[in-house]
Amino acid sequence: MTSHREEGNALFASGSYSAATESYSKAIELEKDVLACLNRAAAFLKLDRFKEAVDDCDDVLARAAAAKLEEKTLAKVRSVASMLFHAD
């Protein structure tokens, strides 16, 4: 069975960023998937929805502080944050 995040990843890869945000939102809501939150932030960046991207990154950082997330997850946060600061 494909997770909502995996579905979002496929949509993102095909350039369907708006649909990807919907799948990632389901993953966040139903599966409590923190990586989906980062992926949704990246999709929001592609859609020039910067405030929502920042909000998702802030949410992940808050969760990281509370749950001491793995370094791999924190590295992904830094990657998305870097894209925010280099967005055209």
C-alpha positions, 0 to 999 in steps of 0.5 A: 500500500502506498503512503500519502507521502509516497503519493505526494513524492510521485506527484512532486516528481511529475511537477504536480505541486498543488496535488502533491501538497494535498497528498502531503497534507493527508500524510501529515494529518492521518499518518503524522508523517514529519517528512511529509511536512518537509516535502510539502514545504518544498512543494509550497516553494515550487508554488511560490507559497513562501509563508506556508513553506516557512510555517511547515519548516517552523513546525518541523523544527518545533517537533525536532526540539520536542522529539529530538529527530534524527540528523537525517530529518534535520538535514532535510530541514536545512535543505528546504530552508536553504531553498527558501533563502535562494528562491528567485 
